[in-house]
Amino acid sequence: MSKPKRHYLVVECSNCKRFLLAPSDQKTRTCPYCEKRQIIENLRVEAHSENAKEARLVLQQLKIQGRRGKPDSSNSER
């Protein structure tokens, strides 16, 4: 019996709502932003891909879209 092919998921952290990558064969993932450990099957999947490179490109696009319309806190005037 052959091993199932590995896919990559772009999921949304249920705690901080940021996007992260997770291999489909992993059961849990720790968010690199808020450090909350989560069960992958319970997370909202934004996209999936058969290769890591494509998944990273999707992740970048989602992050860019998420920043549109939000003020950049690093450039705020005092």
C-alpha positions in Angstrom: 0.0 0.0 0.0 1.4 3.4 -1.0 1.8 6.3 1.3 -0.7 9.2 0.7 0.8 12.1 -1.2 1.7 15.1 1.0 -0.2 18.3 0.4 0.3 21.7 1.9 -2.5 23.7 3.5 -2.8 27.4 4.1 -4.8 27.7 7.3 -6.0 30.5 9.6 -4.9 30.4 13.2 -8.0 30.2 15.4 -6.4 32.4 18.0 -4.7 35.3 16.2 -6.4 34.9 12.8 -3.1 35.0 10.9 -2.3 32.6 8.0 0.2 29.8 8.2 1.4 26.8 6.3 0.9 23.2 7.5 1.7 19.9 5.8 -1.4 17.8 5.4 0.2 14.8 7.1 0.7 16.8 10.3 -1.9 16.5 13.1 -1.0 19.7 15.0 0.7 23.0 14.3 2.0 25.7 16.6 1.3 29.2 15.3 4.6 31.0 14.8 2.9 34.3 15.7 0.9 33.6 18.9 2.5 30.2 19.8 -0.8 28.5 20.3 -0.7 24.8 19.4 -3.7 23.8 17.4 -5.2 20.7 15.7 -5.0 21.2 12.0 -8.3 19.5 11.1 -10.1 22.1 13.3 -8.6 25.1 11.5 -10.2 27.0 8.6 -8.4 26.0 5.4 -7.9 28.9 3.0 -6.1 27.0 0.3 -4.3 23.8 -0.4 -1.5 22.9 -2.8 0.4 19.8 -4.0 3.8 21.6 -3.5 5.3 23.9 -0.9 6.4 26.6 -3.3 2.9 27.1 -4.6 1.5 27.1 -1.0 4.0 29.8 0.0 2.9 32.0 -3.0 -0.7 31.6 -1.9 0.2 32.5 1.7 2.0 35.6 0.5 -1.0 36.7 -1.5 -3.3 36.2 1.4 -1.0 38.3 3.7 -0.9 41.1 1.1 -4.7 41.1 0.7 -5.1 41.1 4.5 -3.0 44.3 4.8 -5.0 46.3 2.3 -7.1 48.9 3.9 -5.3 48.5 7.2 -3.1 51.3 8.5 0.6 50.4 8.7 1.4 50.7 12.4 5.2 51.1 11.7 4.6 54.4 9.9 2.1 56.0 12.3 2.6 59.6 13.1 3.1 60.8 16.7 
